Amino acid sequence: MNLAKSSIKAFSIKILGALLFTAYSIFLARILSQDDYGTVMFAIAVATALGPICLLGFDRTTT
């Protein structure tokens, strides 16, 4: 039962994050020029791609 609650909670957080990012993208698209919006989205994409790579050398196990 505890695993089911944890799964639902994790799934809800993922959905909420996707909705927030979509709202943030729409907000930026409305206030920035095309060039600036493209630059911001490129920076977000690079940070998203490099984030997991930067964590490869760290021990992230919990004890």
Backbone as CSV, one residue per row, in Angstrom:
resi,resn,N_x,N_y,N_z,CA_x,CA_y,CA_z,C_x,C_y,C_z
1,MET,0.822,-1.194,0.000,0.000,0.000,0.000,0.867,1.258,0.000
2,ASN,1.946,1.216,0.759,2.833,2.368,0.833,3.484,2.637,-0.520
3,LEU,3.805,1.564,-1.237,4.405,1.718,-2.561,3.424,2.365,-3.536
4,ALA,2.161,2.018,-3.427,1.147,2.605,-4.306,1.013,4.100,-4.051
5,LYS,1.025,4.497,-2.788,0.932,5.923,-2.458,2.158,6.676,-2.958
6,SER,3.318,6.068,-2.808,4.546,6.701,-3.287,4.534,6.848,-4.805
7,SER,4.025,5.838,-5.486,3.961,5.889,-6.947,3.011,6.981,-7.422
8,ILE,1.869,7.081,-6.782,0.897,8.113,-7.154,1.467,9.495,-6.885
9,LYS,2.148,9.635,-5.762,2.749,10.925,-5.422,3.832,11.301,-6.438
10,ALA,4.689,10.356,-6.797,5.754,10.622,-7.766,5.171,10.967,-9.136
11,PHE,4.140,10.249,-9.544,3.494,10.520,-10.828,2.848,11.901,-10.831
12,SER,2.219,12.264,-9.729,1.590,13.584,-9.618,2.621,14.699,-9.711
13,ILE,3.773,14.498,-9.088,4.837,15.502,-9.154,5.347,15.648,-10.586
14,LYS,5.473,14.534,-11.304,5.912,14.589,-12.707,4.905,15.355,-13.571
15,ILE,3.629,15.075,-13.384,2.584,15.758,-14.150,2.575,17.243,-13.820
16,LEU,2.671,17.585,-12.535,2.690,18.987,-12.123,3.901,19.710,-12.712
17,GLY,5.051,19.060,-12.718,6.250,19.655,-13.305,6.092,19.918,-14.794
18,ALA,5.486,18.976,-15.497,5.263,19.163,-16.934,4.299,20.319,-17.194
19,LEU,3.258,20.419,-16.387,2.302,21.519,-16.550,2.943,22.868,-16.239
20,LEU,3.758,22.914,-15.199,4.435,24.162,-14.855,5.422,24.580,-15.946
21,PHE,6.152,23.621,-16.497,7.091,23.949,-17.565,6.357,24.430,-18.818
22,THR,5.216,23.821,-19.111,4.423,24.266,-20.252,3.928,25.695,-20.045
23,ALA,3.431,25.978,-18.850,2.963,27.337,-18.548,4.119,28.337,-18.618
24,TYR,5.282,27.947,-18.115,6.464,28.812,-18.162,6.884,29.075,-19.605
25,SER,6.831,28.055,-20.447,7.190,28.215,-21.858,6.226,29.160,-22.565
26,ILE,4.944,29.013,-22.295,3.953,29.899,-22.906,4.162,31.330,-22.434
27,PHE,4.425,31.497,-21.142,4.676,32.829,-20.593,5.883,33.474,-21.267
28,LEU,6.977,32.726,-21.388,8.174,33.270,-22.035,7.939,33.571,-23.508
29,ALA,7.175,32.722,-24.184,6.908,32.937,-25.605,6.121,34.222,-25.835
30,ARG,5.314,34.593,-24.873,4.512,35.808,-25.025,5.294,37.077,-24.715
31,ILE,6.274,36.998,-23.800,6.958,38.231,-23.398,8.305,38.437,-24.090
32,LEU,8.899,37.389,-24.657,10.213,37.519,-25.289,10.091,37.533,-26.807
33,SER,11.113,38.065,-27.450,11.170,37.974,-28.912,11.528,36.538,-29.301
34,GLN,11.399,36.227,-30.581,11.703,34.869,-31.039,13.149,34.485,-30.760
35,ASP,14.063,35.392,-31.012,15.480,35.099,-30.788,15.771,34.854,-29.309
36,ASP,15.218,35.697,-28.449,15.453,35.538,-27.013,14.814,34.255,-26.484
37,TYR,13.619,33.954,-26.967,12.945,32.728,-26.545,13.750,31.499,-26.966
38,GLY,14.250,31.515,-28.184,15.075,30.406,-28.655,16.336,30.238,-27.832
39,THR,16.946,31.350,-27.441,18.151,31.292,-26.613,17.847,30.693,-25.248
40,VAL,16.742,31.109,-24.642,16.362,30.585,-23.324,16.055,29.095,-23.413
41,MET,15.308,28.676,-24.422,14.969,27.263,-24.556,16.213,26.420,-24.857
42,PHE,17.153,26.978,-25.623,18.404,26.267,-25.880,19.187,26.089,-24.581
43,ALA,19.246,27.132,-23.769,19.961,27.042,-22.492,19.309,26.015,-21.572
44,ILE,17.990,25.976,-21.542,17.285,24.989,-20.719,17.562,23.579,-21.235
45,ALA,17.561,23.401,-22.551,17.824,22.081,-23.128,19.239,21.611,-22.818
46,VAL,20.211,22.504,-22.914,21.599,22.133,-22.613,21.741,21.781,-21.138
47,ALA,21.145,22.575,-20.260,21.223,22.288,-18.823,20.542,20.964,-18.490
48,THR,19.428,20.687,-19.159,18.723,19.426,-18.933,19.554,18.242,-19.423
49,ALA,20.231,18.401,-20.533,21.046,17.315,-21.079,22.316,17.092,-20.263
50,LEU,22.917,18.160,-19.762,24.181,18.034,-19.037,23.996,17.681,-17.561
51,GLY,22.822,17.911,-17.021,22.582,17.627,-15.607,22.893,16.189,-15.213
52,PRO,22.293,15.198,-15.870,22.596,13.807,-15.515,24.055,13.421,-15.772
53,ILE,24.661,13.998,-16.797,26.061,13.696,-17.096,26.959,14.178,-15.965
54,CYS,26.640,15.329,-15.406,27.444,15.882,-14.306,27.349,15.034,-13.046
55,LEU,26.274,14.271,-12.895,26.088,13.465,-11.692,26.640,12.049,-11.821
56,LEU,27.244,11.705,-12.939,27.692,10.331,-13.153,28.772,9.895,-12.168
57,GLY,29.619,10.785,-11.723,30.712,10.392,-10.848,30.380,10.391,-9.371
58,PHE,29.185,10.823,-8.996,28.841,10.930,-7.581,28.078,9.705,-7.099
59,ASP,28.362,9.303,-5.876,27.635,8.202,-5.256,26.326,8.749,-4.701
60,ARG,25.222,8.330,-5.292,23.925,8.853,-4.873,23.092,7.808,-4.159
61,THR,23.717,6.769,-3.648,22.968,5.750,-2.926,22.606,6.264,-1.546
62,THR,21.468,5.836,-1.069,21.042,6.233,0.273,21.263,5.067,1.220
63,THR,21.659,5.386,2.418,21.911,4.318,3.399,20.882,4.324,4.481
